Amino acid sequence: MNWIEIQIITASAGVDALCAMLTDLGIKGFSIADPADFQEFLQNKEGKWDYIDQDLLGMAQGDTTVTVYLPDNAQGAEQLVALRAMLAQIHARDDAQLFGTLELTLKNVREEDWANNWKQYFKPFTVGERLLIKPSWEMCENPWNRAVLEIDPASSFGTG
């Protein structure tokens, strides 16, 4: 199944109310990126942080967004129409600008983009002089006649 990724630009003050309204529309999952949260982390971080990735630091400068995924089918199209109508109503009544611009950015996402693409990073490798470790979906030659340990990532090693 394909999906439509919808990114809604909002304001920090409106995130909770917006997420509640999305839930009322039947949208159960969302991702929130709020620079205010990241700024709070930077100011109140606990522990010893000797490095923070530059990509993460960029989060402190961006817009507050709520991202949702709708199926790319008739049901998703209906939800998108309802979402646009809801956002138009909110924007018309938002004199205090609590919800920000409520602009939408849409992007198509193919299922295989996230279902199987992670597998490309796991390749067979040798350990010592006698062992070859490989994931089950990879085919590889074994000219050295090593013992082959076929094991898949995922839950094989906890979260690894």
Buried (B, 14 or more C-beta within 10 A) or exposed (E): EEBBBBBBBBBBBBBEEBBEBBEEBEBEEBEBBBBEBBBEBBEEEEEEEEEEEEEEEEBEEEBBBBBBBBBBEEEBEEBBEBBEEBBEEBBEEBEEEBBBBBEEEEEEEEEEEEEEEEBEEBEBEEEEEEEBBBBEEEEEEEEEEBEEEEEEEEEEEEEE
